Amino acid sequence: MYEPIRTKSVHTATAPRLPRRSRDEELDLQLAGHLAALLTVTDELRGSAPCPELDRAAEQLAEVVARLHHGRPPLRLPAGRGAGDPARTAALHRRAHALAGRALVVAESRQDTEAVALAERRLAVHAATV
C-alpha cells in the first residue's frame, strides 16, 4: 500500500554540503550588520541638522564596515534625507543607542579594539540625547 522511500535521508549524509563559517566570520558578519544599521541611522540623523561630529562618525562607521566587508564600502543614504520632527529625531537616537550597544557587545566578543572604541563613543553620544 505504501511506496518505500528511495532517496537517502538528508540527516545521514556523511559530509555537510553547506559551507560552514567560523565563529570569527560569524562575529564579523554580525558586527558589520550592526555597524551598517548604525551608519544608516547616523546618515538619517545627519540629514536633519548639519553636524560635523555626525559627519565624522558616519565616515568612521563606513571605514569599519568596509574593513569588515573586505574593502567593499557600505551603501549609504542620499544626503538630502532628514529625520524631520523632534519626535522622529528622538526615536532615531534611541535606535542608534540600541544599535551601538549591540555593536559594542559583538565587538567586545570579537576583541576588535577599533570597533569597541567607536561603538563606545556612539553609545555615549546617543545616550546623552536619549
C-alpha positions, -999 to +999 in steps of 0.1 A: +000+000+000+029+024+008+058+030-015+092+028+001+114+058+003+140+056-024+162+085-016+187+089+013+178+109+043+194+143+045+202+135+081+225+106+072+248+125+048+284+119+056+298+153+048+278+185+050+274+202+017+268+237+030+298+259+036+303+265+073+316+297+087+339+300+117+330+318+148+351+348+138+335+350+104+300+350+121+311+377+145+324+397+116+291+395+098+271+404+130+294+434+137+293+446+102+255+443+102+251+463+134+275+490+123+259+493+089+225+497+105+240+523+129+255+541+098+221+542+082+205+558+113+235+582+116+231+592+079+194+599+086+202+620+116+228+639+096+200+650+072+180+666+100+207+691+111+243+696+099+267+684+125+304+679+119+305+653+147+279+632+129+297+636+096+329+623+113+311+595+130+295+584+097+328+583+080+344+562+108+315+538+107+318+535+069+355+527+072+350+500+098+321+484+079+343+485+047+371+468+066+348+441+079+334+436+043+370+431+029+371+466+014+336+469+000+321+502+010+286+501+026+256+515+008+247+550+021+215+571+022+213+602+000+224+634+017+191+652+015+171+628+036+164+640+071+148+630+104+121+657+103+102+664+135+118+662+170+099+631+180+114+612+150+148+625+158+145+613+194+134+579+181+164+577+158+187+585+187+171+557+207+175+533+178+211+544+173+218+539+210+204+503+209+225+495+177+256+509+193+251+487+223+247+456+202+278+465+182+297+470+214+288+436+227+298+419+194+330+440+191+340+430+227+334+394+219+354+397+187+381+417+205+382+444+179+396+474+197+388+499+169+352+488+167+349+488+205+361+523+208+338+535+180+308+518+195+315+532+229+317+567+215+285+563+196+268+548+227+278+577+248+267+603+223+233+588+217+228+581+255+232+618+261+205+626+236+180+599+247 
